[in-house]
Amino acid sequence: MTISSLNIIVPLKNEEKGIDNLIQNLTPILQKIQKKTKISLIDDHSTDQTLKILKKYEQQFNFVKVYENEKKTGVGNAIKYGIEKNESEAVVIFMGDCSDNPNDIVEYVKYLDQGYDCVFGSRFAEGSKLYDYPLIKLILNRIANNFIRLLFLINYNDITNAFKAYKKRVLDTCHPIISQHFNINAELSLKSINRKFKYKVIPISWTNRKKGMSKFYIKEMRNRYFFTILYVFLEKILLREDIQKDDKY
C-alpha cells in the first residue's frame, strides 16, 4: 500500500531570483520522506538565466532532473510535460515560487502511504496558515472555489490550488489533459474526484512570494477556468458510464 517512489514536479518560468531558495527548501525534505525521490524541474521557455541555474543544480545533485518544456509555453503545459516524463509511483506538484511550505509534502506522503490516491492541500481549512494573500485575489478565489464546491457537491474548498499529490495511476486516467495554464489545477483534481479516487484534504501553509513576479493574471485566467469547469462538469454528467467502464480496466 505504501509508495516506493516520489516525483516532485516543479514548473518554472523566469524564476532566476528564487531557484536557490527553492532548492534549499526542498532538499532537506527528501531525508524526511525516506523514499526514492526525484525533483523534476521543468523550464517553461524562460528568457532569463533560469535554465542555466537549473542545469547547475542538476550537475550538483543526482536527485535533480531538468526538463525543457517541449510544449507551448504555459504552466499547465509544463506540468503536463512533467507528468508525461514521470516514472515514479506518485507525484507532488509544487510551484516554483515556493509559496507553499515544503514540509507539508511529508504529510502528503503520509496519507498516500495510508492508501489515499490523492492528497489535496487547502489554504482555507481549519489549521491552515495564510500569509500576505492579496485581498482582491482572495475575494475572487473564495467566490470561484465555493461555486465549484457547490456545483460538484464536494467538501473541498481550494480546487484552484496547485499544491497537490497524486498517485501515478490516478493521473493516467485523467487524459486527455486539456488545460495549458493554471486551470490544470482544477482539471486534475476534479477529474480525480469524478473518477471516485480516494482523496484526503489537509490544511497547508501559504506565504506570498518574496522574489520574482507572479505569472497568474486574473483577467486571462477567468475564461480558462470557466471553460475547464464546464468541460469537467459535462464530462461528469454526460460521460459518467464511460468513466465507470474505464475504471474497470
Phi, psi and chi 1 to 4 in degrees:
 res  aa     phi    psi   chi1   chi2   chi3   chi4
   1 MET       -  -33.6 -175.2  177.8  -67.5      -
   2 THR   -72.1  152.5   60.4      -      -      -
   3 ILE   -86.7  149.7   61.4  170.7      -      -
   4 SER  -102.5  -21.6   60.0      -      -      -
   5 SER  -144.3  150.8   56.5      -      -      -
   6 LEU  -138.4  141.3 -179.1   72.6      -      -
   7 ASN  -123.5  117.8 -173.7    2.1      -      -
   8 ILE   -93.9  108.3  -56.5  173.3      -      -
   9 ILE   -94.7  124.4  -64.4  177.8      -      -
  10 VAL  -126.2  108.8 -172.9      -      -      -
  11 PRO   -79.5  138.9   28.9  -31.8      -      -
  12 LEU  -139.7  132.3  -63.1  131.6      -      -
  13 LYS  -138.7  116.3 -176.7  179.2  179.9   66.4
  14 ASN    52.3   53.6  -64.1  -24.1      -      -
  15 GLU  -113.6   31.0  -67.2  -75.4   -0.8      -
  16 GLU   -56.2  -29.9   61.2 -179.6    6.3      -
  17 LYS   -79.6  -16.5  -64.9  179.9  179.7  179.2
  18 GLY  -115.2   -1.0      -      -      -      -
  19 ILE   -66.6  -41.7  -63.5  172.8      -      -
  20 ASP   -57.8  -45.0  -68.3  -15.4      -      -
  21 ASN   -63.1  -40.3  179.7   59.6      -      -
  22 LEU   -59.3  -51.6  172.1   71.7      -      -
  23 ILE   -65.6  -40.7  -61.5  -61.7      -      -
  24 GLN   -63.9  -31.0  -70.2  168.4   10.3      -
  25 ASN   -83.6  -33.7  -81.4  -85.1      -      -
  26 LEU   -80.3  -37.0  -80.2  178.9      -      -
  27 THR   -56.7  -45.8  -58.8      -      -      -
  28 PRO   -64.4  -22.0  -20.0   33.2      -      -
  29 ILE   -67.9  -29.9  -59.0  -57.2      -      -
  30 LEU   -61.2  -37.1  -54.7 -171.3      -      -
  31 GLN   -68.0  -33.6  -64.1  179.5  -11.6      -
  32 LYS   -72.4  -32.0  -62.9 -179.5 -179.3 -179.7
  33 ILE   -73.5  -40.0  -66.2  173.3      -      -
  34 GLN    56.8   45.7  -63.5 -176.6  -25.9      -
  35 LYS  -127.6  167.3  -53.6  -80.4 -175.4 -175.7
  36 LYS   -72.4  104.3 -178.9 -178.5  178.2 -178.2
  37 THR  -121.5  138.6  -54.4      -      -      -
  38 LYS  -124.4  143.9  177.3  173.1   72.7  171.4
  39 ILE  -107.5  113.6  -60.1  175.5      -      -
  40 SER   -98.0  112.1  -65.8      -      -      -
  41 LEU   -99.1  115.1  -55.1  173.8      -      -
  42 ILE  -103.3  108.6  -41.8  -63.8      -      -
  43 ASP   -79.7  121.0  177.4   62.2      -      -
  44 ASP   -99.9   68.0 -175.8   27.3      -      -
  45 HIS    57.5   45.8  -56.9  -84.4      -      -
  46 SER   -65.9  148.5  -63.7      -      -      -
  47 THR  -111.2    3.4   55.7      -      -      -
  48 ASP  -108.4 -148.7   60.7    2.2      -      -
  49 GLN   -92.0   13.3  -63.1  -61.8  -53.8      -
  50 THR   -54.0  -52.8  -67.0      -      -      -
  51 LEU   -61.4  -41.6 -177.9   58.2      -      -
  52 LYS   -60.5  -42.8 -179.6  179.2  179.4 -180.0
  53 ILE   -68.6  -39.3  -61.4  171.3      -      -
  54 LEU   -61.6  -42.9  -64.0 -178.2      -      -
  55 LYS   -60.7  -34.8  -69.8  -71.0 -172.4  179.6
  56 LYS   -62.1  -43.9  178.2 -169.6   72.5  172.4
  57 TYR   -70.9  -31.9  -78.7  110.4      -      -
  58 GLU   -62.9  -38.0 -175.9  178.7   40.8      -
  59 GLN   -72.6  -28.7  -65.5  175.4   -4.7      -
  60 GLN   -81.9  -36.0 -177.2  176.5   -9.8      -
  61 PHE  -122.3  132.7  -61.4  114.3      -      -
  62 ASN   -77.4  -11.2   59.3    9.0      -      -
  63 PHE   -94.0    1.4   53.1   80.2      -      -
  64 VAL  -103.1  129.2  170.8      -      -      -
  65 LYS  -126.4  128.4  178.0   64.4  177.9  177.1
  66 VAL  -105.0  133.2  174.1      -      -      -
  67 TYR  -124.4  144.8  -62.3   94.6      -      -
  68 GLU  -101.5  119.5  -63.5 -180.0   55.9      -
  69 ASN   -56.2  117.4  180.0   20.4      -      -
  70 GLU   -90.8   -2.8  -64.6 -179.1    0.9      -
  71 LYS   -90.1  177.6  -58.2  178.1 -176.7  -65.6
  72 LYS   -61.8  146.7 -176.8  180.0  177.7 -178.8
  73 THR   -58.7  145.6 -173.9      -      -      -
  74 GLY   150.3  136.2      -      -      -      -
  75 VAL   -61.0  -34.5   66.1      -      -      -
  76 GLY   -64.6  -42.0      -      -      -      -
  77 ASN   -65.9  -37.1  -77.6  -26.0      -      -
  78 ALA   -64.4  -42.7      -      -      -      -
  79 ILE   -65.4  -42.7  -68.7  172.4      -      -
  80 LYS   -59.0  -41.6  -81.0 -167.7  -72.9 -175.1
  81 TYR   -63.3  -41.1 -169.0   74.5      -      -
  82 GLY   -63.1  -40.0      -      -      -      -
  83 ILE   -64.3  -40.7  -69.4  172.7      -      -
  84 GLU   -63.1  -33.8  -69.7  173.2    5.1      -
  85 LYS   -85.0   -9.9  -65.0  -65.1 -177.7 -179.5
  86 ASN   -70.1  136.4  173.2   60.7      -      -
  87 GLU  -124.5    0.2  -63.4  178.7  -10.0      -
  88 SER   -80.0  163.7  -60.7      -      -      -
  89 GLU   -73.5  -25.0 -166.1  173.1  -18.5      -
  90 ALA  -144.2  157.7      -      -      -      -
  91 VAL  -129.4  137.7  162.2      -      -      -
  92 VAL  -114.9  127.6  168.6      -      -      -
  93 ILE   -94.9  121.5  -62.3  173.3      -      -
  94 PHE  -131.4  130.7 -169.4   83.7      -      -
  95 MET   -81.7  146.0  -61.1  -52.0  -68.8      -
  96 GLY   -68.5  -16.7      -      -      -      -
  97 ASP   -79.1   -6.0   60.9    5.3      -      -
  98 CYS    59.4   31.1 -143.7      -      -      -
  99 SER   -69.9  -30.7  -68.8      -      -      -
 100 ASP   -82.8  155.2  -66.0  -63.3      -      -
 101 ASN   -85.4  117.0 -171.2  -23.6      -      -
 102 PRO   -58.2  -26.3  -23.6   34.3      -      -
 103 ASN   -62.3  -23.6  -74.1  -64.9      -      -
 104 ASP   -67.1  -20.4  -71.5  -33.7      -      -
 105 ILE   -60.5  -34.5  -64.1  175.1      -      -
 106 VAL   -59.9  -41.7  178.9      -      -      -
 107 GLU   -67.2  -38.7  -71.1  -66.2  -61.1      -
 108 TYR   -56.9  -49.2  -77.7   25.7      -      -
 109 VAL   -63.6  -36.7  172.2      -      -      -
 110 LYS   -58.2  -44.0 -179.0 -179.5   76.9  173.2
 111 TYR   -76.8  -31.4  -74.4  108.2      -      -
 112 LEU   -61.8  -40.1  -69.5  174.8      -      -
 113 ASP   -67.1  -24.2  -80.2  -15.9      -      -
 114 GLN   -82.3   -3.1  -70.3 -179.5    6.2      -
 115 GLY   111.3   -1.0      -      -      -      -
 116 TYR   -72.9  142.5  -71.7   93.5      -      -
 117 ASP   -83.6  -29.2  -60.2  -54.5      -      -
 118 CYS  -140.4  150.2  -36.9      -      -      -
 119 VAL  -129.0  122.8 -175.3      -      -      -
 120 PHE  -111.4  124.1  -59.2  149.5      -      -
 121 GLY   -80.5  143.7      -      -      -      -
 122 SER  -125.2  127.7  173.7      -      -      -
 123 ARG   -84.4   -2.2  -63.7  162.6  -68.6 -177.2
 124 PHE  -128.4   21.2  -52.3   99.2      -      -
 125 ALA   -95.1  162.2      -      -      -      -
 126 GLU   -59.6  126.4 -176.7  178.0   -3.7      -
 127 GLY    99.1  -10.3      -      -      -      -
 128 SER   -76.8  159.2   63.7      -      -      -
 129 LYS  -127.4  126.6  -62.7  178.3 -178.3  178.8
 130 LEU  -127.2  123.8 -165.8   65.4      -      -
 131 TYR  -124.4  127.2  -57.8   99.8      -      -
 132 ASP    60.4   41.0 -165.3   25.6      -      -
 133 TYR   -81.4  125.0 -158.0  102.3      -      -
 134 PRO   -55.4  133.6  -24.5   34.8      -      -
 135 LEU   -59.8  -49.5  179.6   59.2      -      -
 136 ILE   -61.7  -43.5  -63.4  -60.7      -      -
 137 LYS   -63.5  -36.7 -172.4  176.3  177.3 -179.2
 138 LEU   -65.0  -44.9  175.7   62.4      -      -
 139 ILE   -62.3  -46.8  -66.4  171.4      -      -
 140 LEU   -65.8  -36.8  -65.7  175.1      -      -
 141 ASN   -60.8  -47.2  178.2  -64.7      -      -
 142 ARG   -65.7  -38.7  -65.4  -64.2   75.2 -142.9
 143 ILE   -63.9  -48.5  -67.2  173.4      -      -
 144 ALA   -64.6  -46.6      -      -      -      -
 145 ASN   -69.5  -34.4  -85.0  -78.3      -      -
 146 ASN   -71.2  -33.7  -80.7  -61.1      -      -
 147 PHE   -62.3  -46.1  169.4   75.7      -      -
 148 ILE   -62.7  -42.4  -63.7  169.1      -      -
 149 ARG   -60.2  -43.1 -177.8  175.0   59.5   83.6
 150 LEU   -72.0  -38.0  -68.4  172.4      -      -
 151 LEU   -63.5  -42.3 -178.6   65.7      -      -
 152 PHE   -96.0   -1.9  -74.9   84.8      -      -
 153 LEU    55.9   52.9  -60.8  176.6      -      -
 154 ILE  -124.1  162.3   55.8  177.6      -      -
 155 ASN   -91.4  -15.0  -69.5  -35.9      -      -
 156 TYR   -69.2  127.7 -176.1   33.2      -      -
 157 ASN  -113.7   16.9   66.3   -7.1      -      -
 158 ASP  -142.7   50.6 -159.5    7.1      -      -
 159 ILE   -58.6  -34.8  -75.8  -72.6      -      -
 160 THR   -77.5   -7.3   57.8      -      -      -
 161 ASN   -67.0  139.7  177.2   36.0      -      -
 162 ALA   -84.8  -29.6      -      -      -      -
 163 PHE   -76.2   95.9 -174.2   26.5      -      -
 164 LYS  -144.1  164.6  -59.5 -175.6  177.4   86.8
 165 ALA  -126.7  140.4      -      -      -      -
 166 TYR  -138.1  142.4  -56.6   87.0      -      -
 167 LYS   -75.0  148.9  -71.7 -176.8  176.3  174.7
 168 LYS   -56.5  -39.2 -176.9  178.7 -175.4  -62.1
 169 ARG   -64.9  -24.5   65.2 -173.0 -174.6   91.0
 170 VAL   -70.0  -49.8  176.1      -      -      -
 171 LEU   -63.5  -30.2  -64.8  174.2      -      -
 172 ASP   -63.7  -23.9  -71.9  -16.7      -      -
 173 THR   -89.7   -7.2   70.5      -      -      -
 174 CYS   -88.1   -4.2  -69.1      -      -      -
 175 HIS   -73.4  146.0  -63.6  -68.0      -      -
 176 PRO   -77.5  141.1   30.6  -35.2      -      -
 177 ILE   -93.0  116.3  -58.3  171.0      -      -
 178 ILE   -95.2  -19.4   64.6  166.8      -      -
 179 SER   -74.8  136.9  -59.1      -      -      -
 180 GLN  -107.9   -8.9  -59.2 -177.0   45.5      -
 181 HIS  -130.2 -150.6  -59.3  -80.7      -      -
 182 PHE   -64.2  -17.7  -76.2   92.9      -      -
 183 ASN   -66.1   -9.5   42.7  -29.1      -      -
 184 ILE   -62.1  -27.3 -167.4  172.9      -      -
 185 ASN   -60.8  -41.5  -55.1  -36.4      -      -
 186 ALA   -75.1  -40.3      -      -      -      -
 187 GLU   -60.7  -49.3  179.8  179.7   -7.8      -
 188 LEU   -65.0  -44.5  -67.1  178.8      -      -
 189 SER   -70.6  -40.9   47.0      -      -      -
 190 LEU   -67.7  -38.1  -71.8  173.6      -      -
 191 LYS   -64.1  -38.7  -79.4 -174.7  172.7 -179.2
 192 SER   -62.9  -42.5  -58.2      -      -      -
 193 ILE   -66.9  -43.0  -66.3  171.2      -      -
 194 ASN   -56.9  -34.4  -79.7   -3.7      -      -
 195 ARG   -86.6    8.8  -75.0  153.6  177.4   74.2
 196 LYS    66.0   27.2  -53.6  -60.3 -177.3 -177.3
 197 PHE   -73.2  150.2  -75.0  106.8      -      -
 198 LYS   -79.2  121.5 -175.0  179.4  179.6 -177.9
 199 TYR  -129.2  154.3   67.7   95.5      -      -
 200 LYS  -123.8  133.2  175.9   72.9  174.5 -179.4
 201 VAL  -103.6  128.4  177.5      -      -      -
 202 ILE  -129.6  150.4   67.3  170.6      -      -
 203 PRO   -72.3  142.4   26.3  -33.7      -      -
 204 ILE  -132.4  171.8   58.7  172.7      -      -
 205 SER  -106.8  141.3  -61.6      -      -      -
 206 TRP  -139.0  133.7 -172.6   92.5      -      -
 207 THR  -130.7  133.2  -56.0      -      -      -
 208 ASN   -59.6  141.9 -160.7    8.5      -      -
 209 ARG   -57.9  147.6   65.3  156.3   65.1 -137.0
 210 LYS  -103.7  -22.7  -57.6  -60.3 -179.6 -175.9
 211 LYS  -129.3  150.2  -64.0 -178.7  179.5 -179.7
 212 GLY    78.3 -177.1      -      -      -      -
 213 MET  -118.3  140.0  -65.8  -70.5  -67.1      -
 214 SER   -66.0  142.9  172.7      -      -      -
 215 LYS   -99.0    4.8  -46.7  -56.7 -176.1  -61.9
 216 PHE   -93.6  121.3 -174.2   95.9      -      -
 217 TYR  -121.4  117.1  -57.9  103.4      -      -
 218 ILE   -57.7  -47.4  -66.5  173.7      -      -
 219 LYS   -61.2  -40.2  -70.8 -177.0  178.6  179.6
 220 GLU   -70.3  -35.4  -68.8 -178.1    6.7      -
 221 MET   -82.8  -19.4  -68.8  -50.8  -56.1      -
 222 ARG   -54.5  -55.3  178.6 -176.7   55.8 -158.0
 223 ASN   -68.0  -34.8  -69.8  -18.3      -      -
 224 ARG   -65.0  -43.7  -68.2  168.4 -178.4  162.9
 225 TYR   -65.6  -41.2  -94.2  107.6      -      -
 226 PHE   -60.7  -43.7 -179.4   78.5      -      -
 227 PHE   -62.3  -44.7  174.3   79.8      -      -
 228 THR   -62.7  -45.8  -62.7      -      -      -
 229 ILE   -61.8  -43.5  -59.8  -52.9      -      -
 230 LEU   -63.2  -43.1  179.3   61.0      -      -
 231 TYR   -61.3  -48.6  157.6   68.2      -      -
 232 VAL   -70.2  -33.9 -178.8      -      -      -
 233 PHE   -66.4  -43.5 -177.8   73.4      -      -
 234 LEU   -65.3  -36.4  -71.2  175.4      -      -
 235 GLU   -60.5  -43.5  178.7 -165.2   71.0      -
 236 LYS   -62.0  -42.1  175.4 -176.6  178.1 -179.2
 237 ILE   -79.4  -47.3  -60.4  -59.8      -      -
 238 LEU   -89.2  -26.1  -59.1  178.1      -      -
 239 LEU  -114.5   25.1  -60.4 -179.6      -      -
 240 ARG   -55.4  -47.2 -174.0 -169.6  -52.7  -89.3
 241 GLU   -66.6  -39.0  -67.2 -176.0    2.2      -
 242 ASP   -64.0  -40.4  -71.6  -16.5      -      -
 243 ILE   -63.9  -42.9  -68.1  173.3      -      -
 244 GLN   -64.7  -37.8  -68.4  175.1  -12.1      -
 245 LYS   -66.1  -42.2  -71.3  177.8 -178.2  177.9
 246 ASP   -62.6  -34.6  -70.3  -18.1      -      -
 247 ASP   -67.8  -20.4  -70.5  -18.0      -      -
 248 LYS   -81.5  -17.3  -64.3  178.4 -179.9  179.1
 249 TYR   -98.3      -  -67.5   98.5      -      -
